[in-house]
Amino acid sequence: TIPDSVTSIGDYAFSGCSGLTSVMIGNGVIHIGELAFNCSSLTSFMVNGNNPNYSSANGLLMTKNGKTLTVGVNGDVTIPESVAYIESWAFAGCSGLTSITIPMNVTNIGHVAFGGCSNLSEVLLPRCLENENLSGMSIPDKCSVSFYDPLRLDILFNKSTTWPQNGEHWFTPGVTATCASVGVATTGLGSGFRCICT
């Protein structure tokens, strides 16, 4: 439990605390630093209802208005519909994260949001994210990636030196992508592939 007297939690404050499973944030905390809770066993956040800057839902730490996911947890995670942005490093170090469902309202996912999520096996993504390069999210190799009702999935068998245009989303080689609405799946490609939302 973080007492009400604490106003700031610094960068890396609890990073690597593998025995930490739950955190209660007091009403005095107004700032949480980068990778403050980079913990492999963390499964739940709770926030005092009087906290002016933070809230929690589904065990996740979010901003007060629920629009930004600040810190993720381990397990099978469903992100609340209110979330529009997932911060950089949000799930970094969550080696116990196994699957995640990201709602349609999410338009941007920060850099290395899934770094170190070595056991992440399934990700359900919104159709059109604003991210130009989804490989920057650090989705692990061999993770199954599905899209909500994608309009088109184009497979590129050659590497490109050109950055994708608006609406084209790239993944790293070796990642599995599934286009559920039309039954298209790819895996084990020797180069990248992209999903184009038109």
C-alpha positions, -999 to +999 in steps of 0.1 A: +000+000+000+013+034-010+002+058+018-017+090+013+014+110+024+033+099-007+030+123-037+054+109-062+067+074-071+100+077-089+113+060-121+121+023-114+109+026-078+096-010-077+112-023-108+122-060-106+102-067-074+092-102-085+072-108-053+049-078-057+014-090-067-009-061-059-006-023-053-029+001-036-023+037-046-032+063-020-050+096-027-018+117-025+001+102-054+001+127-083+030+113-103+043+078-112+076+076-129+087+054-159+089+017-153+080+023-116+062-011-115+082-033-139+072-064-121+068-100-133+041-111-108+019-080-105-017-088-112-037-059-097-038-021-090-063-004-068-065+033-065-081+054-037-112+070-052-101+104-039-069+103-060-070+133-084-047+118-111-052+081-112-079+054-113-080+016-118-102-008-137-098-045-145-068-043-122-050-018-145-036+016-135-051+044-156-054+082-156-083+096-137-105+100-168-098+064-178-085+073-212-048+064-208-035+031-196-004+039-175+007+005-161-004-030-171-005-063-152+001-100-158-025-126-167-052-126-194-060-089-197-090-070-212-085-033-215-115-012-206-135+005-234-126+040-221-089+036-229-077+055-260-039+054-254-016+028-240+016+045-226+051+035-236+064+006-214+030+000-200+033-038-199+071-039-200+084-067-179+050-084-175+064-119-184+032-134-169+010-116-195-005-143-217-032-126-237-046-091-242-077-077-258-074-040-269-107-022-275-116-003-306-112+031-289-075+026-287-058+047-314-022+047-302+001+023-284+034+036-270+069+025-277+080-009-262+045-012-246+050-050-246+087-052-240+097-083-221+063-100-223+079-133-232+048-154-226+024-132-245+007-156-270-023-137-282-031-100-290-064-087-303-059-053-319-082-025-332-086-023-369-068+010-375-042+022-350-023+054-357+010+037-350+032+037-381+054+008-370+037-017-348+070-036-343+079-007-321+054-020-295+077-051-290+051-077-296+071-110-291+078-133-320+054-162-325+026-142-308-008-146-326-020-112-336-057-107-346-075-077-359-111-066-352-128-068-386-099-059-408-108-046-442-078-060-460-046-079-452-018-076-478+012-099-475+046-085-486+072-111-495+100-086-501+116-062-477+109-025-482+131+004-475+102+028-476+082+036-444+046+027-447+021+053-456-009+063-434-030+032-426-003+006-433+008-013-403+039-034-401+049-063-379+082-080-374+091-113-392+080-144-374+049-129-358+016-146-367-012-124-380-048-136-383-075-118-403-105-134-386-132-119-408-119-135-440-099-164-426-065-152-438-035-162-417+002-157-421+031-171-402+069-177-405+074-152-433+110-143-442+102-106-443+076-082-430+039-080-437+014-052-434-023-047-427-038-019-448-070-002-435-088+016-463 
